[in-house]
Every structure is written in structure tokens, then in C-alpha cells.
Amino acid sequence: MRLVFAGTPEVAVPALDALLASERHEVAAVVTRPDARAGRGRHLVPSPIAQRAAEEGIEVLKPAKPRDEDFLARLREIAPDCCPVVAYGALLPRVALDVPAHGWVNLHFSLLPAWRGAAPVQHSLLAGDEMTGASTFQIEEGLDSGPVYGVITEEVRPTDTSGDLLTRLAFAGSGLLAATMDGIEDGTLQAVLQPAEGVSLAPKITVDDARVDWSAPALRVDRVVRACTPAPGAWTVFRGERLKVRSAALAPERTGLAPGELAVGKNSVHAGTGSHAVELEWVQPQGKKPMKAADWARGVRVTDAERLDA
């Protein structure tokens, strides 16, 4: 089939690569978000998908909005049979959805209808799911509500961060998306309506959502840290300044600390929660690079009974 691939971040690159490697399909163009400012110089930088497409000499479309007339006109000229999508980052209007004969097919990183929305992996970790996966589905105007072509499953490991889990799903899901394109072309794959039961929503995780509540049980603190790593980054406040918590581990053997209370050992830093403590492994002070928590504690000279968020 003749394809136009839509995606933006690094997590979409494995799927694009899988389609480029396919001998059955032609990626005629990619659609991605406009260049964004990044780095200390705040220079405009093309998205990872735009960069990957440029390496392959593929046409790159960067509409400000996917309802822009110039974009729609060019999409009609390209005349794709199908438009596979991975983390594009913009809502597609009906006028765009109607262009390809086989519509737009999204690779979504959850077992639909669970975790519809922008942050399925983060919400899966926050909820303590033991199993997650990826789904391919036909995009319609509802939020991730279209009929499903196929799924894969992935076990959630006890120490997974959202970055870890998303990376595994991106590579495993790339094969699912390529197989879905094959099945659509063959006519051997039919999309199945999502069940009405089991729907859950996964809105974008905000910076406020990533603030650690030390009065919560340790298990909740652990989930917040892992779900918010690498972005937006779990954080707390120490001596009036923001401190990111990059990595932590459950420490059920360490009790007796009040919520947020710090206990510094020779090579360890523990923080109290609403249940038992967690051990801080890596932190990032405001304006500095990540460092081992024990090195940070020695550097700032944490005193007895000092607290986070106090």
C-alpha cells in the first residue's frame, strides 16, 4: 500500500523504520508537528520523525493544524491508501480522516479500551497494572474509541519507569503496526468494536501531578516516581527549592520516619512516607545535573529530622 506516516517523537521512530523496511508498502510522505524550540539556545529543531524522514529523502509535511487547506490538498495529491499513526500529537478532523481509502490507523500504547488518551503508559504505572500492551485501531472522531485491529501484551516489571516501558512497547508495537498494514492490504484483517466496559482515561500528566505526596503510602510514592520518569519528572521541595526525584526504591525494612523525614546513612538516603520509607537513589537539584542521592545529601549537609516538602 501507499502510506503517509504520521508521528512526532522518538517513540514513533521504530514504527516508521518497520514500515520503511517492509517490501510490501511505500512510505510516500510523513506528517509531523512543526519544528519546536529546544535547548539552551531555544533554536527551532525538527521532530525526530522529521529528521528520520529527511535521512531517507521522504517528503515531510508539517501543518500547523491538520485541517489546513494546503496540507489537505497535498495529502489528496499524494493519495495514500492508508495513514498509519504513532504519537502524532494533534486531533485529526473528519475532512482529513476521509482522504485515505483505508483511513488512519493508530498504534496506541495500551490494551484498549483501557487508558484512552495522551499518557497511557504513565497511567498504567500509576494504577499498578501488572500487564499492559499496545493496540492498533481505526481512528474516528472520538478519543481512541475506534475499532481495534490487533493487540500485543507486555508485562510490567516492578522497576519499570514510563521510559523503560514505552521503549519496549515502541519496538514491539512497530511489528504490530506493520502486520496490521499487511492484513488491511490482504483484506484478511477486520477491526472489532471496542467493548463498552473497561474504559479508562489517561490524560496528560502535568507538572502538578508529578509532585510527590510524602503522606501517601510508599507504594504510591514509588508509582509516581516511576510513572513520571523521565517526563515530566517527579519532584518535591527541599529548603524552598525544587528537587527532582529521578529514582527511588521501596524500603519496607526502614520504618519510623515521618512523611518526608530524611535519614542519611553513609551511602544511603531514606525518606519517610505514609507507610514505610523509600530509599532515594538519584535526585536532581534545581539547575543541576542528576546525582546520587547520597552525594547530594552530603553536599547540602542534611541535618537530622529535616523533611522534604516541609
NORWO-V744284 format. One record per residue. N is the residue number from 1. RES is the residue in one letter. PHI is phi as a letter, one per 40 degrees, with the letter a starting at -180 (none if undefined). Layout:
n=N res=RES phi=PHI
n=N res=RES phi=PHI
This chain:
n=1 res=M phi=none
n=2 res=R phi=c
n=3 res=L phi=b
n=4 res=V phi=b
n=5 res=F phi=c
n=6 res=A phi=b
n=7 res=G phi=a
n=8 res=T phi=b
n=9 res=P phi=c
n=10 res=E phi=d
n=11 res=V phi=c
n=12 res=A phi=c
n=13 res=V phi=c
n=14 res=P phi=d
n=15 res=A phi=c
n=16 res=L phi=c
n=17 res=D phi=c
n=18 res=A phi=c
n=19 res=L phi=c
n=20 res=L phi=c
n=21 res=A phi=c
n=22 res=S phi=c
n=23 res=E phi=c
n=24 res=R phi=c
n=25 res=H phi=b
n=26 res=E phi=b
n=27 res=V phi=c
n=28 res=A phi=c
n=29 res=A phi=a
n=30 res=V phi=b
n=31 res=V phi=b
n=32 res=T phi=a
n=33 res=R phi=c
n=34 res=P phi=d
n=35 res=D phi=d
n=36 res=A phi=b
n=37 res=R phi=c
n=38 res=A phi=a
n=39 res=G phi=g
n=40 res=R phi=c
n=41 res=G phi=c
n=42 res=R phi=f
n=43 res=H phi=c
n=44 res=L phi=c
n=45 res=V phi=b
n=46 res=P phi=c
n=47 res=S phi=c
n=48 res=P phi=d
n=49 res=I phi=c
n=50 res=A phi=c
n=51 res=Q phi=c
n=52 res=R phi=c
n=53 res=A phi=c
n=54 res=A phi=c
n=55 res=E phi=c
n=56 res=E phi=c
n=57 res=G phi=g
n=58 res=I phi=c
n=59 res=E phi=c
n=60 res=V phi=b
n=61 res=L phi=b
n=62 res=K phi=b
n=63 res=P phi=c
n=64 res=A phi=c
n=65 res=K phi=a
n=66 res=P phi=c
n=67 res=R phi=b
n=68 res=D phi=d
n=69 res=E phi=c
n=70 res=D phi=c
n=71 res=F phi=c
n=72 res=L phi=c
n=73 res=A phi=c
n=74 res=R phi=c
n=75 res=L phi=c
n=76 res=R phi=c
n=77 res=E phi=c
n=78 res=I phi=c
n=79 res=A phi=f
n=80 res=P phi=c
n=81 res=D phi=c
n=82 res=C phi=a
n=83 res=C phi=b
n=84 res=P phi=c
n=85 res=V phi=b
n=86 res=V phi=b
n=87 res=A phi=f
n=88 res=Y phi=c
n=89 res=G phi=h
n=90 res=A phi=a
n=91 res=L phi=c
n=92 res=L phi=c
n=93 res=P phi=c
n=94 res=R phi=d
n=95 res=V phi=c
n=96 res=A phi=c
n=97 res=L phi=c
n=98 res=D phi=c
n=99 res=V phi=c
n=100 res=P phi=c
n=101 res=A phi=c
n=102 res=H phi=b
n=103 res=G phi=g
n=104 res=W phi=b
n=105 res=V phi=b
n=106 res=N phi=c
n=107 res=L phi=c
n=108 res=H phi=b
n=109 res=F phi=c
n=110 res=S phi=a
n=111 res=L phi=c
n=112 res=L phi=d
n=113 res=P phi=c
n=114 res=A phi=c
n=115 res=W phi=f
n=116 res=R phi=c
n=117 res=G phi=h
n=118 res=A phi=c
n=119 res=A phi=b
n=120 res=P phi=c
n=121 res=V phi=c
n=122 res=Q phi=c
n=123 res=H phi=c
n=124 res=S phi=c
n=125 res=L phi=c
n=126 res=L phi=c
n=127 res=A phi=c
n=128 res=G phi=g
n=129 res=D phi=c
n=130 res=E phi=c
n=131 res=M phi=b
n=132 res=T phi=a
n=133 res=G phi=i
n=134 res=A phi=a
n=135 res=S phi=b
n=136 res=T phi=b
n=137 res=F phi=a
n=138 res=Q phi=c
n=139 res=I phi=c
n=140 res=E phi=b
n=141 res=E phi=c
n=142 res=G phi=c
n=143 res=L phi=c
n=144 res=D phi=f
n=145 res=S phi=b
n=146 res=G phi=c
n=147 res=P phi=c
n=148 res=V phi=c
n=149 res=Y phi=c
n=150 res=G phi=a
n=151 res=V phi=b
n=152 res=I phi=b
n=153 res=T phi=b
n=154 res=E phi=a
n=155 res=E phi=c
n=156 res=V phi=c
n=157 res=R phi=c
n=158 res=P phi=d
n=159 res=T phi=b
n=160 res=D phi=d
n=161 res=T phi=c
n=162 res=S phi=c
n=163 res=G phi=c
n=164 res=D phi=d
n=165 res=L phi=c
n=166 res=L phi=c
n=167 res=T phi=c
n=168 res=R phi=c
n=169 res=L phi=c
n=170 res=A phi=c
n=171 res=F phi=c
n=172 res=A phi=c
n=173 res=G phi=c
n=174 res=S phi=c
n=175 res=G phi=c
n=176 res=L phi=c
n=177 res=L phi=c
n=178 res=A phi=c
n=179 res=A phi=c
n=180 res=T phi=c
n=181 res=M phi=c
n=182 res=D phi=c
n=183 res=G phi=c
n=184 res=I phi=c
n=185 res=E phi=c
n=186 res=D phi=c
n=187 res=G phi=g
n=188 res=T phi=c
n=189 res=L phi=b
n=190 res=Q phi=b
n=191 res=A phi=c
n=192 res=V phi=b
n=193 res=L phi=d
n=194 res=Q phi=c
n=195 res=P phi=c
n=196 res=A phi=c
n=197 res=E phi=c
n=198 res=G phi=g
n=199 res=V phi=c
n=200 res=S phi=b
n=201 res=L phi=b
n=202 res=A phi=b
n=203 res=P phi=c
n=204 res=K phi=d
n=205 res=I phi=c
n=206 res=T phi=c
n=207 res=V phi=c
n=208 res=D phi=c
n=209 res=D phi=c
n=210 res=A phi=c
n=211 res=R phi=c
n=212 res=V phi=c
n=213 res=D phi=c
n=214 res=W phi=c
n=215 res=S phi=c
n=216 res=A phi=c
n=217 res=P phi=c
n=218 res=A phi=d
n=219 res=L phi=c
n=220 res=R phi=c
n=221 res=V phi=d
n=222 res=D phi=d
n=223 res=R phi=c
n=224 res=V phi=c
n=225 res=V phi=c
n=226 res=R phi=c
n=227 res=A phi=c
n=228 res=C phi=c
n=229 res=T phi=b
n=230 res=P phi=c
n=231 res=A phi=b
n=232 res=P phi=c
n=233 res=G phi=g
n=234 res=A phi=c
n=235 res=W phi=a
n=236 res=T phi=a
n=237 res=V phi=b
n=238 res=F phi=b
n=239 res=R phi=f
n=240 res=G phi=g
n=241 res=E phi=b
n=242 res=R phi=c
n=243 res=L phi=b
n=244 res=K phi=c
n=245 res=V phi=b
n=246 res=R phi=c
n=247 res=S phi=a
n=248 res=A phi=a
n=249 res=A phi=b
n=250 res=L phi=c
n=251 res=A phi=b
n=252 res=P phi=c
n=253 res=E phi=c
n=254 res=R phi=b
n=255 res=T phi=b
n=256 res=G phi=g
n=257 res=L phi=c
n=258 res=A phi=c
n=259 res=P phi=d
n=260 res=G phi=g
n=261 res=E phi=c
n=262 res=L phi=b
n=263 res=A phi=b
n=264 res=V phi=b
n=265 res=G phi=b
n=266 res=K phi=c
n=267 res=N phi=b
n=268 res=S phi=a
n=269 res=V phi=b
n=270 res=H phi=b
n=271 res=A phi=b
n=272 res=G phi=c
n=273 res=T phi=b
n=274 res=G phi=c
n=275 res=S phi=b
n=276 res=H phi=c
n=277 res=A phi=c
n=278 res=V phi=b
n=279 res=E phi=c
n=280 res=L phi=c
n=281 res=E phi=b
n=282 res=W phi=b
n=283 res=V phi=b
n=284 res=Q phi=b
n=285 res=P phi=c
n=286 res=Q phi=d
n=287 res=G phi=g
n=288 res=K phi=b
n=289 res=K phi=c
n=290 res=P phi=d
n=291 res=M phi=a
n=292 res=K phi=c
n=293 res=A phi=c
n=294 res=A phi=c
n=295 res=D phi=c
n=296 res=W phi=c
n=297 res=A phi=c
n=298 res=R phi=c
n=299 res=G phi=c
n=300 res=V phi=c
n=301 res=R phi=f
n=302 res=V phi=c
n=303 res=T phi=c
n=304 res=D phi=d
n=305 res=A phi=g
n=306 res=E phi=c
n=307 res=R phi=b
n=308 res=L phi=c
n=309 res=D phi=g
n=310 res=A phi=c
